[in-house]
Amino acid sequence: MGTNYKIKICGIRDLPTLELCYELGVDFVGLNFSPRSPRGINHTTAKELLSIRHLPKFPKIVFLFFENSTEEILSLSQEFQPDLIQLIRGDRFLSNEIWESLTKQKQLLPAIRIQSPVVSDEGLEPNSPLVILDSFQKGLGGGSGHVFPWEYVTHVKRPFLLAGGITPSNVQLALKTVHPYGIDVASGVETDGKKDPNKIKELVHNVRNL
């Protein structure tokens, strides 16, 4: 299937998009429950989407929370049992307890919004198997479509997903420049705020044929 770079498509809100990601062999699919996000979904939509998770070799399911209550995070996670739970460092609603608990369970996918050059991996959640490095936009947990300076993370050794303004047109340059474990894309495969199947296909093709 070409390169081994992993692909995460985040902010999926409808079944056809999820089915397409499955057909294309995307590695991670993200469902966003944040009340601050235009991609936020509710319990009913999540139930509909996850009705196909029984399919063989289904992508890893990631639940994203930003400024959700602890009760909501625990309730949705316990009911639907996602593979990973994405929390954003700096979320003022988060407690240390839930962060540490999910870390111990190896279920936390921490997202860190990068604002300056990373000089050491020690601050990048070394107890989590994987981390997301994203751009910082005040009041947003991610999905802003803004690129941060990639040279900030070119010396990072630990596995991470590169996020922040990744599109079909710049993904190959991003991979060649940064050499991450994979990429995390939300707005970069959208048109007028909705997931665009042609952009998803183009992104996956460009990653797999680097």
C-alpha positions in Angstrom: 0.0 0.0 0.0 2.9 2.3 -0.5 4.4 4.2 2.4 3.8 3.2 6.0 2.8 6.7 7.1 -0.4 6.5 9.2 -3.5 8.5 8.3 -6.1 9.9 10.7 -9.2 11.6 9.4 -10.8 13.6 12.1 -14.2 15.2 12.6 -16.3 12.6 10.7 -20.0 13.3 10.9 -21.7 11.1 8.4 -21.8 7.4 7.5 -20.7 7.8 3.8 -17.5 9.5 4.9 -16.7 6.9 7.5 -17.4 4.1 4.9 -15.1 5.8 2.4 -12.3 6.0 5.1 -12.8 2.3 5.7 -12.6 1.5 2.1 -9.5 3.5 1.6 -7.7 1.8 4.5 -7.4 4.9 6.7 -5.7 4.0 10.0 -7.5 6.2 12.5 -11.0 7.9 12.3 -11.8 10.7 14.7 -15.3 11.5 16.1 -15.4 14.9 17.7 -17.7 15.6 20.6 -16.4 19.1 21.5 -19.2 21.7 22.0 -16.7 24.3 20.6 -16.2 22.5 17.3 -18.3 22.8 14.1 -17.5 19.1 13.7 -19.0 18.2 17.0 -21.5 15.2 17.0 -23.9 13.9 19.6 -24.7 10.5 21.1 -27.2 9.6 18.3 -24.8 10.3 15.5 -22.0 8.4 17.2 -24.3 5.4 17.6 -25.2 5.5 13.9 -21.5 5.8 12.8 -20.3 3.1 15.0 -22.9 0.6 13.7 -20.2 -0.4 11.1 -17.3 -0.8 13.4 -17.7 -4.6 13.4 -16.3 -4.7 9.8 -12.9 -6.5 9.5 -9.8 -4.4 9.8 -11.8 -1.3 10.8 -9.7 1.8 11.5 -8.9 2.6 15.1 -11.7 4.8 16.6 -10.6 8.0 18.3 -13.0 10.1 20.4 -12.0 13.7 20.6 -13.0 15.9 23.5 -12.3 19.6 24.1 -14.1 21.6 26.9 -16.4 18.7 27.6 -17.3 17.7 31.2 -15.5 14.8 32.8 -18.9 13.1 33.2 -19.5 13.3 29.4 -16.1 12.0 28.5 -16.5 9.0 30.9 -20.0 8.3 29.9 -19.5 8.3 26.1 -16.2 6.4 26.4 -17.7 3.7 28.6 -20.7 3.2 26.4 -18.9 3.1 23.0 -15.4 1.9 24.0 -13.3 3.9 21.5 -9.7 2.6 20.9 -8.2 5.9 21.9 -9.4 9.1 23.6 -7.9 12.4 22.3 -7.6 15.1 24.9 -5.9 18.5 24.3 -3.2 19.7 26.6 -4.3 23.0 28.1 -8.1 22.2 28.1 -9.3 24.2 31.1 -12.1 21.7 31.7 -9.8 18.7 32.2 -8.7 17.3 35.5 -5.2 15.8 36.1 -7.0 12.6 37.3 -8.7 11.8 34.0 -5.5 12.6 32.0 -3.4 10.4 34.3 -5.9 7.6 34.4 -6.2 7.4 30.6 -2.4 7.6 30.3 -2.0 4.6 32.6 -4.6 2.7 30.6 -2.6 3.5 27.4 -5.9 4.9 26.0 -4.9 8.6 25.9 -4.0 10.2 22.6 -2.7 13.5 23.8 -2.7 16.5 21.5 -0.2 19.3 22.1 -0.5 22.6 20.4 3.0 23.7 19.3 4.0 27.4 19.7 7.8 27.2 19.8 10.6 24.8 18.7 10.6 21.5 20.5 14.1 20.9 22.0 13.4 17.7 23.9 10.9 14.8 23.7 10.5 14.8 27.5 7.6 17.3 27.4 5.7 15.3 24.7 3.9 12.9 26.9 6.5 10.1 26.9 4.1 7.7 28.7 1.6 7.7 25.8 2.5 5.5 22.8 1.5 8.2 20.4 1.0 12.0 20.5 -0.5 14.6 18.1 1.4 17.8 17.4 -0.9 20.5 16.2 -1.0 24.2 15.6 -2.2 26.6 18.3 -5.3 28.8 17.8 -6.8 30.3 20.9 -10.1 28.8 21.9 -9.8 25.9 19.5 -8.7 22.3 20.3 -7.7 21.7 16.7 -9.1 21.6 13.2 -8.2 25.3 12.6 -6.6 24.7 9.2 -3.5 26.6 10.3 0.0 25.3 9.7 2.6 25.8 12.4 6.3 26.0 11.4 7.3 22.5 10.7 10.9 23.2 11.7 9.7 23.4 15.3 9.3 19.6 15.3 11.9 18.2 12.9 14.1 17.0 15.8 11.3 15.1 17.6 12.2 11.4 17.9 9.1 9.9 19.5 6.1 8.7 17.3 3.7 11.5 16.6 0.9 12.5 14.2 1.5 15.8 12.5 -1.6 18.0 12.4 -2.4 21.6 11.5 -3.3 22.6 8.0 -2.4 19.4 6.3 -4.0 19.2 2.8 -3.8 16.9 -0.2 -1.5 19.5 -1.9 1.0 19.9 1.0 1.0 16.5 2.6 3.9 15.1 0.6 6.1 18.1 1.5 5.0 17.7 5.1 6.0 14.1 5.2 9.3 14.7 3.5 10.1 17.6 5.8 9.1 16.2 9.2 9.0 12.4 8.8 6.3 11.9 11.4 4.6 8.6 12.3 1.6 9.9 10.4 -0.7 12.8 9.7 -4.0 14.0 11.3 -6.4 15.9 9.0 -9.7 17.5 9.5 -10.3 20.8 7.6 -7.8 19.9 5.0 -10.2 17.4 3.4 -13.3 19.6 3.6 -15.1 21.9 1.2 -17.4 24.5 2.6 -17.1 22.9 6.0 -18.1 19.4 4.9 -15.9 16.3 4.3 -15.1 16.2 0.6 -14.7 12.6 -0.7 -12.5 13.6 -3.6 -10.1 15.4 -1.2 -10.0 12.4 1.1 -9.2 10.2 -1.9 -6.5 12.6 -3.1 -4.9 12.9 0.3 -4.7 9.1 0.8 -3.4 8.6 -2.7 -0.7 11.2 -2.1 0.4 9.7 1.2 0.4 6.1 -0.2 2.3 7.1 -3.3 5.0 9.3 -1.8 
